[in-house]
């Protein structure tokens, strides 16, 4: 086998190994929780807790305690103003 062909095979193998490592990390499902009181106006996830609106992105003011953003589990308690339950 000539050097060029061996080099091509080696590089292809390294690239394949790198891609499989990234795929397994991306496949892990992250547990999420609703964090109330931290959404920017127009940037909330899903509906309001008290039915002020029914869709994502319809929050009318920043940090409304009725609107939430989905965050990785355990993160909401670390955010100033973040609450796991609506007020």
Buried (B, 14 or more C-beta within 10 A) or exposed (E): EEEEEEEEEEEEEEEEEEEEEEEEEEEEEEEBBBBBBBBEBEBBBBBBBEEEBEEBEBBEEBBBBBBBBBBEEEBBEEEEEBBEEBE
